[in-house]
Amino acid sequence: MLFFFISIILLLGNQILTSILVFIPIRIVESLGSLSWIILGYLGLAFLGWCLGNNTSSRR
């Protein structure tokens, strides 16, 4: 009886850990993959704005 109880607890724990550590990060990566071009475009525009912007704090 104790063996079955421990086996069930281990199987449930394995299922929970698998869903947390494997499937949820895969869903996050898939959702970020669909937004990657938009995010990359915004980062590129921000970098260009930073490079081409006036740096008035260093001028006296």
Secondary structure as UniProt FT lines:
FT   HELIX           2..18
FT   HELIX           19..23
FT   HELIX           24..34
FT   HELIX           36..52
FT   TURN            56..57
//
